Amino acid sequence: MRQFRDTSNMVEFSIVCPIRNEVKLIPKTLPSFYAVKPSEVILCFDNPPHKPSYEVAKRISKKYDAPTKFLLVDRNPEYAFHQAWVRRTGFKEARSEVTLTTDIDIVLSPSIVKYIGLVGKKNIGLVSFSKISYPITLRSAIAWLVQRVYRHKSFTGLYAFSKRAWIETEDIESLKKIPRGEDTHLHQALAKKYDYLFISGTRNILLRPKESRNYQYLMGVNRWRIRKTRLWRVVVSSFLYWRPYLLLGYLKARYGE
């Protein structure tokens, strides 16, 4: 049975979300996208897509009334960071003036809708939302404490923005050169001309998948073999996220071979 939406007092906005191979997360998070009653949902996959993830997303989307677009995005060699190109391909396809961009590991809270409606009012070009990591890590606990005690306003990768303001302000040529931080790039460009808000306490949940010892170990190996990450950063990351085998994998790859 298809689920139909109450269209009274509805905020018009599109959701854009890249998906790679998060097949186990999709059933837990994608329904929450439709629960916030968007005008459309745009799911961006690499071309060719990860077949199990693509099929699960297709099956779930059929249960809901909001139109869903499945974009297959080819690699663009002009972009140093593929994710930046994938996400902006979705932005361009969005038909609403307001776009909410998220990731497939986030369960959206219905309470964000009333704040999405602030985009475009009183020169507000972007509204960013807090996230709660689950299971809780030391890093997420510290971040929560800082926000509560000092009322710290930070930018996160879960945000709604004006499409007009984005097109007007972001320098795509400089975006193409950055290796990471494409969300921050958009935020900084837009903030030069428009106001932005950070909304805490909306209880959006960032799901951390269950990590085996071997998974953490391989993450550590890749930190050295692929990224050449500095030792101190791996130590800090292992501590904050409580990933002891990440550090072991890194040390083995760097010093044990």
Order of alpha helices (4+ residues) and beta strands (2+ residues): beta-alpha-beta-alpha-beta-alpha-beta-beta-alpha-beta-alpha-beta-alpha-alpha-alpha-beta-alpha-alpha-alpha
